[in-house]
Amino acid sequence: MITRNIYSTVAKALKRFPAVAILGPRQVGKTTLVKQVSKSLKGEVLFLDLEKDSDYNKLNRDAEDFLSQYVKSTVVLDEIQRMPSLLVLLRPLIDENRKPARYLITGSASPDLLKGATESLAGRISYLHLYPINVMELPEKISIHQHWLRGGFPVALTAKSNDFAFDWLGNFITNYIERDLPNLFDVQFSPILMKKMWQMMGHWQSQIINLEDISRSLSVGATTVKRYFDFLEGAFIIHRLPPFYVNINKRLVKAPKLYILDSGMLHRLLHITSNKELAGHPFSGASWEAYVVSQLIYNMPGHLTAYFYRTHTGAECDVVLAQGHIIKYCIEIKLGKTPSVSKGFYQSLADLKCKKCICDMQYITSIQNP
């Protein structure tokens, strides 16, 4: 079993907050983590899996009456998006007996997009994110090449073969399109449109989002495309990296860049199933950029925010890490036989007045024979 770095953060939060929520995509290991943490808690722990009809029905009849019986226990509510109205109910229940570790919650969707989750739990809950296994969590037996190829979902990453890993990822994507996304948000999607959108997202990886071009390709309105992106980001599948343009007097690109966060999912969409195929693929550079960006997002301290920077005259920085309006780092990401820092990156450093830069140079020959 791979130890997750967030374990100690969850344990610490449970000593401080009445409720702790662990959010992340499906099949990322949230339930496993919660069961591990629960073993360290003092007192009774009641585990309710809201995807089991028996547990769902216990709360569906009269949730307030049921939960009131477990005031002295830690109640685990697994997959809260199945009953988002519970988030509204938790506020008065917590206020009646405000003590740490009353509720430990998992969810596979952003609460902001859940119907019925309108009540604020500010000051009562700590929201934490569990992403796919990141490069800092890899055991020695798993190489960075395997991690980049297969991504960080535990089943795919630790599979005995690439064939099994990508077969699992294919089924995972199909289930997300046909079942999970509609169930997560209680919204009807067009399965045909969503499938086409997923197929096209692989080719938009690391690119500036142009809603008009995308909507034209899909034969739908730009509003529909944005709505679908909102839900995919709310399900922690994609990330839209915003541009940095505060107080800079230049003509800048102001649309976000698109990243599928898990590299294994991206490679399944692009039908890349080996390191050799990856090394020679025309999208290997975009894949490597997305891989590095995802690892930054997974491991970035909470006081920093990630952006990119690009001007219409050619200055470009792949990642800008800022604390508020203060730029801390500029990062250049390159993959190739002879990668080098571009003139546009140096221009970005001058524009942004950044004194700290990081250049990630990955030689493509190093991934052909890992």
C-alpha positions as CSV (number, residue, x, y, z in Angstrom):
1,M,0.0,0.0,0.0
2,I,1.4,3.4,-1.0
3,T,1.5,5.9,1.9
4,R,-0.2,9.2,1.1
5,N,1.5,12.4,2.2
6,I,-1.9,13.9,3.1
7,Y,-2.4,11.4,6.0
8,S,-0.8,13.6,8.7
9,T,-2.6,16.7,7.4
10,V,-6.0,14.9,7.8
11,A,-5.1,13.7,11.2
12,K,-4.1,17.2,12.3
13,A,-7.3,18.7,10.9
14,L,-9.4,16.2,12.8
15,K,-7.9,17.5,16.0
16,R,-8.9,21.1,15.1
17,F,-12.2,21.0,13.2
18,P,-15.6,19.5,13.8
19,A,-15.7,18.4,10.2
20,V,-13.0,17.4,7.7
21,A,-13.8,16.8,4.0
22,I,-11.4,14.9,1.7
23,L,-12.2,15.8,-1.9
24,G,-10.8,14.2,-5.0
25,P,-11.6,12.2,-8.2
26,R,-13.2,8.8,-8.1
27,Q,-10.9,5.8,-7.5
28,V,-8.1,7.9,-6.2
29,G,-8.0,6.3,-2.7
30,K,-10.2,8.5,-0.5
31,T,-12.0,5.6,1.1
32,T,-8.8,3.7,1.8
33,L,-7.3,6.9,3.4
34,V,-10.4,7.5,5.5
35,K,-10.3,3.9,6.8
36,Q,-6.6,4.3,7.7
37,V,-7.2,7.6,9.5
38,S,-10.2,6.2,11.3
39,K,-8.1,3.5,13.0
40,S,-6.2,6.3,14.8
41,L,-9.3,8.0,16.2
42,K,-10.4,7.6,19.8
43,G,-14.0,6.5,20.4
44,E,-16.6,4.9,18.1
45,V,-16.4,5.5,14.4
46,L,-19.6,5.0,12.3
47,F,-18.9,4.5,8.6
48,L,-21.7,5.2,6.1
49,D,-21.1,4.6,2.5
50,L,-23.7,6.6,0.7
51,E,-23.3,4.6,-2.5
52,K,-24.7,1.6,-0.6
53,D,-28.5,1.6,-0.6
54,S,-28.7,0.4,2.9
55,D,-26.6,3.3,4.3
56,Y,-28.2,5.8,2.0
57,N,-31.7,4.8,3.2
58,K,-30.7,5.2,6.9
59,L,-30.2,8.9,6.2
60,N,-32.8,9.4,3.6
61,R,-35.6,8.7,6.0
62,D,-34.7,11.2,8.7
63,A,-31.0,12.2,8.6
64,E,-31.3,14.6,11.5
65,D,-32.8,12.1,13.8
66,F,-30.3,9.4,12.8
67,L,-27.2,11.5,13.1
68,S,-28.4,12.9,16.5
69,Q,-27.9,9.4,17.9
70,Y,-24.2,9.6,17.2
71,V,-23.2,12.9,18.9
72,K,-20.3,11.3,20.7
73,S,-19.0,9.3,17.7
74,T,-17.1,10.2,14.6
75,V,-19.4,9.8,11.6
76,V,-17.8,9.0,8.3
77,L,-19.9,10.1,5.3
78,D,-18.4,8.5,2.2
79,E,-19.3,10.1,-1.1
80,I,-21.3,13.0,0.2
81,Q,-22.3,14.1,-3.3
82,R,-24.9,11.3,-3.2
83,M,-26.7,13.4,-0.6
84,P,-25.4,17.0,-0.7
85,S,-28.3,18.2,1.4
86,L,-26.4,16.7,4.4
87,L,-23.9,19.6,4.2
88,V,-26.8,21.9,5.0
89,L,-27.9,19.7,8.0
90,L,-24.3,19.5,9.4
91,R,-24.1,23.1,10.4
92,P,-26.8,23.1,13.2
93,L,-25.7,19.6,14.3
94,I,-22.1,20.8,14.7
95,D,-23.2,24.0,16.5
96,E,-25.2,22.0,19.1
97,N,-22.0,20.1,20.1
98,R,-19.0,21.8,18.7
99,K,-16.0,19.5,19.2
100,P,-13.3,18.2,16.8
101,A,-13.6,15.1,14.6
102,R,-17.4,14.8,14.6
103,Y,-17.6,14.2,10.8
104,L,-15.1,12.9,8.3
105,I,-16.4,13.3,4.8
106,T,-15.3,12.3,1.3
107,G,-16.5,13.7,-1.9
108,S,-15.8,13.2,-5.6
109,A,-17.1,16.6,-6.7
110,S,-16.6,20.2,-5.7
111,P,-19.3,21.3,-3.2
112,D,-19.8,24.5,-5.1
113,L,-21.3,22.6,-8.0
114,L,-23.5,20.2,-6.0
115,K,-27.2,20.8,-5.9
116,G,-28.5,21.4,-2.4
117,A,-25.1,22.2,-0.9
118,T,-25.9,25.9,-0.3
119,E,-25.2,26.2,3.4
120,S,-21.8,27.5,4.4
121,L,-19.8,25.5,6.9
122,A,-17.1,28.2,7.1
123,G,-15.1,27.9,10.3
124,R,-16.5,24.4,11.0
125,I,-14.9,22.4,8.2
126,S,-11.5,21.9,6.7
127,Y,-11.5,21.0,3.0
128,L,-8.5,18.9,1.9
129,H,-7.8,17.5,-1.6
130,L,-6.5,14.0,-2.4
131,Y,-5.2,13.9,-5.9
132,P,-3.8,10.9,-7.8
133,I,-0.5,9.5,-6.4
134,N,2.1,12.2,-7.0
135,V,5.8,11.9,-7.7
136,M,6.7,12.6,-4.1
137,E,4.7,9.6,-3.0
138,L,6.2,7.0,-5.3
139,P,7.8,3.9,-3.8
140,E,11.3,3.0,-5.0
141,K,10.0,0.1,-7.2
142,I,7.9,2.5,-9.3
143,S,10.0,4.8,-11.7
144,I,9.0,8.3,-12.7
145,H,8.7,6.9,-16.3
146,Q,6.1,4.4,-15.3
147,H,4.4,7.2,-13.3
148,W,4.3,9.6,-16.2
149,L,3.0,6.9,-18.6
150,R,0.3,5.4,-16.4
151,G,-0.6,8.3,-14.2
152,G,-1.4,8.3,-10.5
153,F,-4.6,6.4,-10.1
154,P,-3.6,3.5,-7.7
155,V,-5.0,0.6,-9.8
156,A,-3.4,1.8,-13.1
157,L,-0.1,2.8,-11.5
158,T,0.5,-0.5,-9.7
159,A,-0.9,-2.8,-12.4
160,K,1.2,-5.8,-13.4
161,S,1.3,-4.7,-17.0
162,N,0.6,-1.7,-19.2
163,D,-2.1,-3.6,-21.0
164,F,-4.1,-4.0,-17.8
165,A,-3.4,-0.4,-16.7
166,F,-4.8,1.1,-19.9
167,D,-7.7,-1.4,-20.1
168,W,-8.6,-0.2,-16.6
169,L,-8.2,3.5,-17.6
170,G,-10.4,2.9,-20.7
171,N,-13.2,1.5,-18.5
172,F,-12.7,4.3,-16.0
173,I,-13.2,6.9,-18.7
174,T,-16.3,5.2,-20.1
175,N,-17.9,4.9,-16.7
176,Y,-17.2,8.5,-15.9
177,I,-18.9,9.6,-19.2
178,E,-21.9,7.3,-19.0
179,R,-22.6,7.1,-15.2
180,D,-20.4,9.0,-12.8
181,L,-20.6,12.6,-14.1
182,P,-24.5,12.6,-14.3
183,N,-24.6,11.0,-10.8
184,L,-22.1,13.4,-9.3
185,F,-23.9,16.5,-10.2
186,D,-27.5,15.3,-10.8
187,V,-27.3,16.8,-14.3
188,Q,-28.2,15.2,-17.6
189,F,-25.3,15.3,-20.1
190,S,-25.3,14.2,-23.7
191,P,-23.2,11.0,-23.6
192,I,-22.3,11.4,-27.3
193,L,-21.2,15.0,-26.9
194,M,-19.3,14.2,-23.7
195,K,-17.5,11.3,-25.3
196,K,-16.5,13.4,-28.3
197,M,-15.3,16.1,-25.9
198,W,-13.1,13.7,-24.0
199,Q,-11.6,12.4,-27.2
200,M,-10.8,15.9,-28.3
201,M,-9.4,17.0,-25.0
202,G,-6.3,15.0,-25.4
203,H,-5.4,17.0,-28.5
204,W,-6.1,20.3,-26.6
205,Q,-3.7,19.4,-23.9
206,S,-1.5,22.3,-22.7
207,Q,-3.2,24.6,-25.2
208,I,-5.0,27.9,-24.7
209,I,-8.7,27.4,-24.5
210,N,-10.6,29.0,-27.3
211,L,-14.3,28.4,-26.6
212,E,-15.5,29.5,-30.0
213,D,-13.2,27.1,-31.8
214,I,-14.0,24.2,-29.5
215,S,-17.8,24.8,-29.7
216,R,-17.5,25.0,-33.5
217,S,-15.7,21.6,-33.6
218,L,-18.4,20.1,-31.3
219,S,-21.3,21.8,-33.1
220,V,-22.7,23.3,-29.8
221,G,-22.7,26.7,-28.2
222,A,-19.7,28.1,-26.3
223,T,-21.9,28.3,-23.1
224,T,-22.4,24.5,-23.3
225,V,-18.7,23.9,-23.7
226,K,-17.9,26.1,-20.7
227,R,-20.6,24.3,-18.6
228,Y,-19.1,20.9,-19.5
229,F,-15.6,22.2,-18.6
230,D,-17.0,23.5,-15.3
231,F,-18.3,20.1,-14.4
232,L,-15.1,18.3,-15.5
233,E,-13.0,20.6,-13.3
234,G,-15.5,20.2,-10.5
235,A,-14.9,16.4,-10.7
236,F,-11.1,17.0,-10.5
237,I,-10.5,15.6,-14.0
238,I,-9.1,18.8,-15.7
239,H,-7.5,22.0,-14.6
240,R,-7.8,25.4,-16.3
241,L,-4.5,27.2,-15.6
242,P,-5.3,30.9,-15.5
243,P,-3.1,33.6,-17.1
244,F,-1.1,36.1,-15.0
245,Y,-1.8,39.6,-16.1
246,V,-2.0,41.8,-13.0
247,N,-0.6,45.4,-13.5
248,I,1.4,44.5,-16.7
249,N,1.1,47.0,-19.5
250,K,1.3,44.6,-22.4
251,R,-1.1,42.8,-24.8
252,L,-1.5,39.5,-23.0
253,V,-3.3,36.2,-23.6
254,K,-6.1,36.2,-21.1
255,A,-7.8,32.8,-21.7
256,P,-6.8,29.8,-19.5
257,K,-4.8,26.7,-20.6
258,L,-6.3,23.3,-20.5
259,Y,-4.7,20.3,-18.7
260,I,-6.0,16.8,-18.1
261,L,-4.6,16.3,-14.7
262,D,-3.8,12.6,-14.8
263,S,-1.2,11.7,-17.4
264,G,-2.4,8.1,-17.7
265,M,-5.9,9.3,-18.6
266,L,-4.4,11.6,-21.2
267,H,-2.3,8.8,-22.7
268,R,-5.3,6.5,-22.8
269,L,-7.2,9.1,-24.8
270,L,-4.3,9.4,-27.2
271,H,-3.8,5.6,-27.4
272,I,-0.3,5.8,-26.0
273,T,0.4,2.5,-24.1
274,S,4.2,2.3,-23.7
275,N,7.2,4.5,-23.0
276,K,8.6,3.9,-26.5
277,E,5.3,5.2,-28.1
278,L,5.3,8.1,-25.7
279,A,8.9,9.1,-26.6
280,G,8.1,9.3,-30.3
281,H,4.6,10.8,-30.1
282,P,4.1,14.3,-31.4
283,F,2.2,15.2,-28.2
284,S,5.0,14.0,-25.9
285,G,6.1,17.6,-25.2
286,A,2.5,18.7,-24.3
287,S,2.2,15.5,-22.1
288,W,5.4,16.3,-20.2
289,E,4.4,19.9,-19.6
290,A,1.0,18.7,-18.3
291,Y,2.7,16.1,-16.1
292,V,5.0,18.7,-14.5
293,V,2.1,21.1,-14.1
294,S,0.0,18.5,-12.4
295,Q,2.8,17.6,-10.0
296,L,3.2,21.2,-9.1
297,I,-0.6,21.6,-8.4
298,Y,-0.6,18.4,-6.3
299,N,2.4,19.5,-4.1
300,M,2.1,23.3,-4.1
301,P,1.8,24.9,-0.7
302,G,-1.6,26.6,-0.1
303,H,-0.2,30.1,-0.1
304,L,0.9,29.9,-3.7
305,T,-1.2,30.0,-6.9
306,A,-0.2,28.7,-10.3
307,Y,-0.6,30.7,-13.5
308,F,1.0,30.9,-16.9
309,Y,2.2,34.0,-18.8
310,R,2.1,34.7,-22.5
311,T,2.1,37.9,-24.6
312,H,1.1,38.4,-28.2
313,T,4.7,39.3,-29.0
314,G,6.1,35.9,-28.0
315,A,7.1,36.2,-24.4
316,E,6.0,33.0,-22.6
317,C,6.4,31.3,-19.2
318,D,4.9,27.9,-18.7
319,V,4.2,28.3,-15.0
320,V,4.2,31.4,-12.7
321,L,4.0,30.7,-9.0
322,A,2.7,33.7,-7.1
323,Q,1.7,34.7,-3.6
324,G,-1.1,37.1,-4.1
325,H,0.3,39.6,-6.7
326,I,3.9,38.8,-5.7
327,I,5.7,36.5,-8.2
328,K,7.8,33.9,-6.4
329,Y,9.0,31.6,-9.3
330,C,8.9,31.4,-13.0
331,I,9.2,27.9,-14.5
332,E,10.1,26.7,-18.0
333,I,9.2,23.1,-19.0
334,K,10.9,21.5,-22.0
335,L,11.1,18.0,-23.5
336,G,13.2,17.1,-26.5
337,K,16.5,15.7,-27.9
338,T,18.2,19.0,-27.3
339,P,15.9,21.1,-25.0
340,S,16.9,24.7,-24.4
341,V,15.5,27.8,-22.8
342,S,13.7,30.0,-25.2
343,K,14.2,33.7,-25.7
344,G,10.5,34.2,-24.8
345,F,11.2,32.8,-21.3
346,Y,13.9,35.4,-20.7
347,Q,11.6,38.1,-21.9
348,S,9.0,36.9,-19.5
349,L,11.5,37.1,-16.6
350,A,12.1,40.7,-17.6
351,D,8.4,41.5,-17.9
352,L,7.6,40.0,-14.6
353,K,10.7,41.2,-12.8
354,C,11.2,37.6,-11.5
355,K,14.6,36.8,-9.9
356,K,13.9,33.1,-9.3
357,C,13.5,30.7,-12.2
358,I,13.4,27.0,-12.6
359,C,14.1,25.2,-15.9
360,D,12.9,21.6,-16.2
361,M,14.8,20.1,-19.1
362,Q,13.9,16.5,-19.9
363,Y,15.9,14.8,-22.6
364,I,13.6,12.7,-24.7
365,T,16.3,9.9,-25.1
366,S,16.1,9.3,-21.4
367,I,12.5,8.0,-21.5
368,Q,13.0,5.6,-24.4
369,N,14.8,3.0,-22.3
370,P,13.7,3.7,-18.7
